[in-house]
């Protein structure tokens, strides 16, 4: 059995299976793209520039790379299509990824968090930047109702515990914003306005990047409404695109989708690595899968792309 799995994995790590398909649609999700000189590169969200460039060279030879609007609204015919997205609005998208994408003529979309745009805050990045401050980490655990656990030795452990068990509220927001955010990590209005001029799609990713499934209806409504207004101010129009923070099944629920539908977000993106084959309508929104990537090799990217062709549509 192991041998058969190994053979299948090797087969799915090449270009050949993709070449046999037609009319397929795939959406990729990146976060921070590092040129190797950033102070807060992390295995949680960082892709090295060389890997990213190799990915772009690979996919433009295998897919027709299209805008987010085209891939979600267009027909699944002809050449396989792919859209590129970035979550969180890291400054590296503007400074590092953007020149690569512009040189290749590739469209893309960016999903932003309002707190990062306006104040430079993102609770995970703040936590990683202050990972040696045990008092700060303890205050975050307490603010979401997670017991102090000595076995949680790394910042990643604390992030995982907060995501799994936390109850997100104004108490948590005050706690995570009690430190100075690392400077220059996220795009502000100036960079985003330039992206809008260049035709980049801007979507919402909530205000504070909470696990919305761990938030009350009131908190979720506030997170969504504030982001909706910010995007209207940036682009002159309301977005129809919302990327769920973290994006797995356990990170949202029916109430989350109900609120998004009421706010007219008809395209809601997960990070379950599947093919986009016609998203189901749930509470008035379409759940659309994306393949999340964090510093994966080109061979690994091919494996994800080919595996998606074989998987059932499971959001």
Secondary structure as GFF3:
##gff-version 3
##sequence-region A 1 315
A	DSSP	alpha_helix	2	12	.	.	.	ID=ss1
A	DSSP	alpha_helix	16	19	.	.	.	ID=ss2
A	DSSP	beta_strand	25	30	.	.	.	ID=ss3
A	DSSP	beta_strand	32	34	.	.	.	ID=ss4
A	DSSP	beta_strand	46	48	.	.	.	ID=ss5
A	DSSP	alpha_helix	49	62	.	.	.	ID=ss6
A	DSSP	beta_strand	64	65	.	.	.	ID=ss7
A	DSSP	alpha_helix	68	73	.	.	.	ID=ss8
A	DSSP	beta_strand	81	88	.	.	.	ID=ss9
A	DSSP	alpha_helix	91	92	.	.	.	ID=ss10
A	DSSP	pi_helix	93	97	.	.	.	ID=ss11
A	DSSP	alpha_helix	98	104	.	.	.	ID=ss12
A	DSSP	beta_strand	109	112	.	.	.	ID=ss13
A	DSSP	alpha_helix	114	119	.	.	.	ID=ss14
A	DSSP	alpha_helix	123	129	.	.	.	ID=ss15
A	DSSP	alpha_helix	134	144	.	.	.	ID=ss16
A	DSSP	alpha_helix	155	165	.	.	.	ID=ss17
A	DSSP	alpha_helix	170	176	.	.	.	ID=ss18
A	DSSP	alpha_helix	189	197	.	.	.	ID=ss19
A	DSSP	beta_strand	201	204	.	.	.	ID=ss20
A	DSSP	three_ten_helix	212	214	.	.	.	ID=ss21
A	DSSP	alpha_helix	217	235	.	.	.	ID=ss22
A	DSSP	beta_strand	241	243	.	.	.	ID=ss23
A	DSSP	three_ten_helix	249	251	.	.	.	ID=ss24
A	DSSP	alpha_helix	254	262	.	.	.	ID=ss25
A	DSSP	beta_strand	267	269	.	.	.	ID=ss26
A	DSSP	beta_strand	281	282	.	.	.	ID=ss27
A	DSSP	beta_strand	285	288	.	.	.	ID=ss28
A	DSSP	beta_strand	291	292	.	.	.	ID=ss29
A	DSSP	alpha_helix	298	310	.	.	.	ID=ss30
###
